[in-house]
Amino acid sequence: MQLSYWEYKSWFSNVDFTIIGSGIVGLSCAIQLKERYPKSKILVLEKGSLPQGASTKNAGFACFGSISEVLSDLRSHSKEEVVNLVQKRWEGIHNLRQLLGDKTIGFEQRGGHELFAENNPELYENCLEQMEHLNRLLQPVFGKNPFVVTGNIFGFGHIREKYITHQFEGQLDTGKMMHALIQKCLSKGVPILNGIQVEELLEQGNGATLVTPDFQFTTRKVFVATNGFASKLLKTETVRPARAQVLITEPIKDLKIKGTFHFEEGYYYFRNIDDRILFGGGRNLDFKTEETMEFGQTQTIQAKLEELLHNIILPHQPVKIDRRWSGIMGVGAQKTPMVTQVSNSVFCGVRLGGMGVALGSLVGKELAELAD
């Protein structure tokens, strides 16, 4: 396809900043760039008809790490690294709420509750023993102790009678959040062009050439915000894809469950939304298969999600599945996001480690600051 004079002149000439990826990071970056450089020409490119990856497919958890997740992180990260990561998640949620407003994104702070299986007393006892230590470690981040012990008020099955609750965790409406980000971006005069997949980035003098299947153009600086798909463009950066499978029930009459819930070190997670239960996870059942950029479901994980839904979340209650989907996250050996300058004209904000809702807006802001 050859671009007409009008197409090239209107969209692809004299471009200052091009963002690849229209998820939370990409759109937050575009908004920040426009505020910092109001006269600049900015372009957001998206390969899908809607934002791909995880931004429109996540569970909408405003979370900072359940107690077992934090303990797991402390086995592979220093205390300083873990505290800094939790701090970034906390700041990221505040940044997102300030940018869009709680009502706009449907934000509710109902707490995040970790459930513990009856048949795994070691994990439960270890978390209880370490709770005071973790509260002291994270108290400076939240201003008070984040973790408290609460009772099983929702009647979940085959779990300990006590949860360990993170008081400051919340939930939001992913669709409302992304719609608001898109509208904010457009209101600032930043176009989002869907259906354009960038196949290659070529450093060229004081800029970079973006190669698509149909055409190519030059931009002064380019920001890669494709997270789980980043390795396609960033050959030297280490970001692995990680698929997350999700299902949601049909509406449930008189649903009492409110809040966000985790178990098995965060590998399973569920919440209420619109009188339904949204439930996802199970990647730990088959890490190798789920290290993919392909959307879809597997029988192994879907069967396990349904089993846990019927035995733990809604025991003895008939429920039907309404919809299933998957999202692609970006992970690595370290959970710290990768926000860096890759080359003279190329920058990236990727590897959000399954915490895109909490980290996305902050990573987008930090990414934009690299343009200075």
C-alpha positions as CSV (number, residue, x, y, z in Angstrom):
1,M,0.0,0.0,0.0
2,Q,1.3,3.4,-0.9
3,L,0.3,6.4,1.3
4,S,-1.4,9.2,-0.4
5,Y,0.0,12.7,-0.1
6,W,-2.8,13.5,2.3
7,E,-2.3,10.4,4.5
8,Y,1.5,11.0,4.7
9,K,1.1,14.8,5.4
10,S,-1.6,14.5,8.0
11,W,-0.3,11.5,10.0
12,F,3.2,10.4,9.2
13,S,5.2,13.5,8.4
14,N,7.3,15.5,10.9
15,V,6.4,13.1,13.7
16,D,8.2,14.0,17.0
17,F,7.1,11.0,19.2
18,T,5.6,7.7,18.2
19,I,4.3,5.3,20.9
20,I,3.9,1.6,19.9
21,G,1.1,0.1,22.0
22,S,-2.2,1.7,23.1
23,G,-2.5,0.1,26.5
24,I,-2.1,1.7,29.9
25,V,1.6,2.4,29.5
26,G,1.4,3.7,26.0
27,L,-1.5,6.1,26.5
28,S,-0.2,7.3,29.8
29,C,3.1,8.0,28.0
30,A,1.3,9.9,25.2
31,I,-0.7,12.0,27.7
32,Q,2.5,12.9,29.6
33,L,4.4,13.8,26.4
34,K,1.7,16.1,25.2
35,E,1.6,17.9,28.5
36,R,5.4,18.2,28.5
37,Y,5.7,19.2,24.8
38,P,2.3,20.7,23.9
39,K,3.4,21.7,20.4
40,S,4.8,18.3,19.5
41,K,3.3,15.9,17.0
42,I,2.6,12.6,18.7
43,L,1.3,9.4,17.2
44,V,0.1,6.2,19.0
45,L,0.1,3.0,16.9
46,E,-1.9,-0.1,17.9
47,K,-1.8,-3.5,16.1
48,G,-5.3,-4.5,17.2
49,S,-8.8,-3.2,16.8
50,L,-8.7,-2.6,20.6
51,P,-5.6,-2.5,22.8
52,Q,-4.0,-5.9,22.7
53,G,-2.0,-7.6,25.4
54,A,-3.4,-7.2,28.9
55,S,-4.7,-3.7,29.3
56,T,-8.3,-4.5,28.2
57,K,-8.1,-8.1,29.4
58,N,-6.9,-7.9,33.0
59,A,-9.0,-8.5,36.1
60,G,-9.0,-4.9,37.3
61,F,-7.1,-5.5,40.5
62,A,-5.6,-2.4,42.2
63,C,-3.1,-4.6,44.1
64,F,0.3,-4.3,45.5
65,G,1.2,-7.9,46.4
66,S,-0.6,-10.4,48.7
67,I,1.4,-11.5,51.8
68,S,2.6,-14.8,50.2
69,E,3.5,-12.9,47.0
70,V,5.7,-10.5,49.0
71,L,7.3,-13.3,50.9
72,S,8.0,-15.1,47.6
73,D,9.6,-11.9,46.1
74,L,11.8,-11.6,49.2
75,R,13.4,-15.0,48.2
76,S,14.6,-13.5,44.9
77,H,14.9,-9.8,45.6
78,S,16.5,-7.7,48.4
79,K,14.3,-6.0,51.0
80,E,15.1,-2.7,49.4
81,E,14.0,-3.9,46.0
82,V,10.7,-5.3,47.3
83,V,9.8,-2.2,49.2
84,N,10.7,0.0,46.2
85,L,8.5,-2.2,44.0
86,V,5.5,-2.0,46.3
87,Q,6.1,1.7,46.6
88,K,5.9,2.0,42.8
89,R,2.7,0.0,42.7
90,W,1.2,2.3,45.4
91,E,2.3,5.4,43.6
92,G,1.1,4.1,40.2
93,I,-2.5,3.5,41.5
94,H,-2.6,7.0,43.0
95,N,-1.3,8.4,39.7
96,L,-4.0,6.6,37.8
97,R,-6.8,7.7,40.2
98,Q,-5.6,11.3,40.1
99,L,-5.3,11.2,36.3
100,L,-8.8,9.8,35.6
101,G,-10.8,10.0,38.8
102,D,-12.2,7.2,41.0
103,K,-15.8,7.5,39.7
104,T,-14.6,7.4,36.1
105,I,-12.7,4.2,36.5
106,G,-15.1,2.6,39.0
107,F,-12.5,2.4,41.8
108,E,-13.5,0.8,45.1
109,Q,-11.2,0.1,48.0
110,R,-12.6,-3.1,49.5
111,G,-9.3,-4.8,50.5
112,G,-7.5,-7.7,48.9
113,H,-7.9,-11.0,50.7
114,E,-5.6,-13.9,50.6
115,L,-7.2,-17.4,51.1
116,F,-5.2,-20.4,52.3
117,A,-6.1,-24.0,51.4
118,E,-6.9,-26.4,54.3
119,N,-4.4,-28.9,52.9
120,N,-1.4,-26.4,52.9
121,P,-0.9,-25.4,56.6
122,E,2.8,-24.6,56.1
123,L,2.1,-21.6,53.9
124,Y,-0.6,-20.3,56.2
125,E,1.5,-20.6,59.3
126,N,4.5,-19.0,57.6
127,C,2.5,-16.0,56.5
128,L,1.1,-15.6,60.0
129,E,4.6,-15.8,61.5
130,Q,5.9,-13.2,59.0
131,M,3.0,-10.8,59.1
132,E,4.4,-8.6,61.8
133,H,7.8,-8.4,60.0
134,L,6.2,-7.5,56.7
135,N,4.0,-4.9,58.3
136,R,7.0,-3.2,59.7
137,L,8.7,-3.4,56.4
138,L,5.8,-1.9,54.4
139,Q,4.3,0.5,57.0
140,P,6.4,3.4,55.6
141,V,4.8,2.9,52.2
142,F,1.1,2.8,53.3
143,G,1.3,4.9,56.5
144,K,-0.1,2.1,58.6
145,N,0.1,-1.7,58.7
146,P,-1.2,-3.1,55.4
147,F,-1.9,-6.7,56.6
148,V,-4.6,-7.8,59.0
149,V,-6.2,-11.1,59.8
150,T,-9.9,-11.3,58.9
151,G,-12.6,-14.1,59.0
152,N,-14.1,-16.1,56.2
153,I,-17.3,-14.1,56.1
154,F,-18.1,-15.1,52.5
155,G,-18.3,-18.9,53.1
156,F,-15.6,-20.1,50.8
157,G,-15.0,-23.8,50.9
158,H,-11.9,-25.9,51.8
159,I,-10.0,-22.9,53.1
160,R,-8.7,-21.8,56.5
161,E,-11.2,-19.9,58.6
162,K,-9.0,-16.8,58.5
163,Y,-7.9,-14.6,55.5
164,I,-4.9,-12.3,55.6
165,T,-6.2,-9.1,54.2
166,H,-4.3,-6.2,52.6
167,Q,-6.4,-3.3,53.7
168,F,-5.4,-0.9,50.9
169,E,-6.0,-3.0,47.9
170,G,-9.0,-2.2,45.6
171,Q,-10.7,-2.9,42.3
172,L,-11.7,-1.0,39.3
173,D,-13.5,-1.4,36.0
174,T,-10.9,-2.1,33.3
175,G,-13.2,-1.2,30.4
176,K,-14.1,2.2,32.0
177,M,-10.4,2.8,32.7
178,M,-9.2,2.2,29.2
179,H,-12.1,4.1,27.6
180,A,-11.2,7.1,29.8
181,L,-7.6,6.9,28.9
182,I,-8.4,6.7,25.2
183,Q,-10.8,9.7,25.5
184,K,-8.2,11.7,27.4
185,C,-5.6,11.0,24.8
186,L,-7.9,12.0,21.9
187,S,-9.0,15.2,23.7
188,K,-5.4,16.3,23.8
189,G,-5.1,15.9,20.1
190,V,-3.1,12.7,20.0
191,P,-4.4,10.3,17.4
192,I,-4.5,6.5,18.0
193,L,-4.2,4.5,14.8
194,N,-5.4,1.0,15.1
195,G,-4.6,-2.0,12.8
196,I,-1.0,-0.9,12.4
197,Q,1.7,-3.5,13.4
198,V,5.2,-2.3,13.6
199,E,7.6,-5.1,12.4
200,E,10.9,-3.4,12.7
201,L,12.7,-0.4,14.1
202,L,15.6,1.1,12.2
203,E,17.9,3.6,13.9
204,Q,18.5,6.4,11.4
205,G,20.5,9.5,12.2
206,N,18.5,11.7,14.6
207,G,15.5,9.5,14.5
208,A,14.1,6.0,13.8
209,T,12.2,4.5,10.9
210,L,9.2,2.4,11.7
211,V,8.5,-0.4,9.2
212,T,5.0,-1.8,8.9
213,P,3.7,-4.4,6.4
214,D,2.3,-1.6,4.2
215,F,4.5,1.4,4.6
216,Q,7.3,3.0,6.7
217,F,7.9,6.4,8.1
218,T,10.4,8.3,10.3
219,T,9.9,9.6,13.8
220,R,12.2,11.6,16.0
221,K,11.8,9.3,19.0
222,V,9.9,6.1,19.5
223,F,8.5,4.5,22.7
224,V,7.9,0.8,22.8
225,A,5.0,0.0,25.2
226,T,4.0,-3.5,24.0
227,N,4.9,-5.3,27.3
228,G,4.5,-9.1,26.6
229,F,5.1,-8.6,22.9
230,A,8.2,-6.5,23.4
231,S,10.7,-9.1,22.3
232,K,9.5,-8.8,18.7
233,L,11.0,-5.3,18.6
234,L,13.5,-5.3,21.4
235,K,15.9,-8.1,20.4
236,T,18.4,-7.4,23.2
237,E,15.9,-6.8,26.1
238,T,14.7,-9.7,28.2
239,V,10.9,-9.8,28.4
240,R,9.0,-13.1,28.3
241,P,5.3,-13.3,27.4
242,A,3.0,-14.9,30.0
243,R,-0.6,-15.8,29.1
244,A,-3.3,-15.4,31.7
245,Q,-6.6,-17.2,31.3
246,V,-9.8,-15.8,32.7
247,L,-13.4,-16.7,32.9
248,I,-16.5,-14.8,34.1
249,T,-19.8,-16.3,35.3
250,E,-23.3,-15.3,34.4
251,P,-25.0,-13.0,36.9
252,I,-25.5,-14.6,40.3
253,K,-28.6,-13.7,42.3
254,D,-27.9,-12.2,45.7
255,L,-24.1,-12.4,45.3
256,K,-22.6,-11.4,48.6
257,I,-18.9,-11.6,47.7
258,K,-17.2,-8.2,47.6
259,G,-13.6,-7.4,47.1
260,T,-10.5,-9.0,45.4
261,F,-9.1,-12.4,46.4
262,H,-5.9,-14.3,45.9
263,F,-4.7,-17.8,46.7
264,E,-1.6,-19.9,45.9
265,E,0.9,-17.0,46.0
266,G,-1.3,-15.0,43.7
267,Y,-1.4,-17.5,40.9
268,Y,-5.2,-17.6,41.3
269,Y,-7.3,-14.5,41.7
270,F,-11.0,-13.6,41.6
271,R,-13.4,-10.7,42.3
272,N,-17.0,-9.5,42.1
273,I,-18.1,-7.4,39.1
274,D,-21.7,-6.7,38.0
275,D,-23.1,-9.5,40.2
276,R,-20.7,-11.9,38.6
277,I,-17.5,-13.7,39.7
278,L,-14.4,-13.0,37.5
279,F,-11.8,-15.7,38.0
280,G,-8.4,-16.2,36.5
281,G,-5.0,-17.8,36.8
282,G,-3.5,-21.2,36.7
283,R,-0.4,-20.3,34.8
284,N,1.6,-22.2,37.4
285,L,0.0,-25.5,36.1
286,D,1.9,-25.3,32.9
287,F,4.5,-22.4,32.7
288,K,6.0,-23.6,29.4
289,T,2.7,-23.7,27.5
290,E,1.6,-20.3,28.9
291,E,4.9,-18.6,27.9
292,T,3.3,-17.6,24.6
293,M,2.1,-14.6,22.6
294,E,-0.9,-16.5,21.3
295,F,-4.3,-15.8,22.9
296,G,-6.5,-18.8,23.8
297,Q,-7.4,-21.3,26.5
298,T,-6.2,-24.7,27.4
299,Q,-8.3,-27.6,28.7
300,T,-6.0,-28.1,31.7
301,I,-6.3,-24.6,33.1
302,Q,-9.9,-24.1,32.2
303,A,-10.9,-27.3,33.9
304,K,-8.9,-26.4,37.0
305,L,-10.5,-22.9,37.1
306,E,-14.0,-24.5,37.0
307,E,-13.1,-27.0,39.7
308,L,-11.9,-24.3,42.0
309,L,-14.9,-22.1,41.2
310,H,-17.3,-24.8,42.2
311,N,-15.4,-26.2,45.2
312,I,-13.8,-23.1,46.8
313,I,-15.5,-19.8,45.6
314,L,-19.1,-20.9,45.2
315,P,-19.4,-24.3,46.9
316,H,-22.8,-26.0,46.5
317,Q,-24.1,-23.2,44.3
318,P,-25.0,-23.8,40.6
319,V,-23.3,-21.3,38.3
320,K,-22.8,-21.0,34.6
321,I,-19.8,-19.6,32.7
322,D,-20.6,-16.7,30.4
323,R,-17.3,-15.8,28.8
324,R,-13.6,-16.9,28.6
325,W,-10.6,-15.0,27.4
326,S,-6.9,-14.5,27.9
327,G,-4.4,-11.7,28.1
328,I,-0.6,-11.6,27.5
329,M,1.6,-10.2,30.3
330,G,5.3,-9.3,30.2
331,V,7.5,-11.0,32.8
332,G,11.2,-11.5,33.5
333,A,13.7,-12.7,36.1
334,Q,13.2,-9.5,38.0
335,K,9.8,-8.0,38.8
336,T,11.0,-4.4,38.5
337,P,9.6,-2.8,35.3
338,M,12.1,-2.1,32.5
339,V,12.0,1.6,31.7
340,T,15.1,2.5,29.7
341,Q,16.7,4.0,26.7
342,V,17.4,1.2,24.2
343,S,19.3,3.3,21.6
344,N,19.7,6.9,20.5
345,S,16.0,7.2,19.5
346,V,14.3,4.2,21.0
347,F,12.9,3.9,24.5
348,C,10.9,1.2,26.2
349,G,8.5,0.8,29.2
350,V,7.8,-3.0,29.5
351,R,8.0,-6.0,31.8
352,L,5.2,-5.1,34.2
353,G,5.1,-8.6,35.7
354,G,1.3,-8.9,35.9
355,M,0.9,-5.6,37.8
356,G,0.0,-3.4,34.8
357,V,-3.0,-1.8,36.5
358,A,-0.9,-0.7,39.4
359,L,2.2,0.1,37.5
360,G,1.1,1.2,34.1
361,S,0.4,4.9,34.5
362,L,3.6,5.4,36.5
363,V,5.7,3.5,33.9
364,G,4.1,5.6,31.2
365,K,5.0,8.8,33.1
366,E,8.6,7.6,33.6
367,L,8.9,6.6,30.0
368,A,7.8,10.0,28.8
369,E,10.4,11.6,31.1
370,L,13.2,9.8,29.2
371,A,12.4,12.1,26.2
372,D,14.2,15.0,28.0
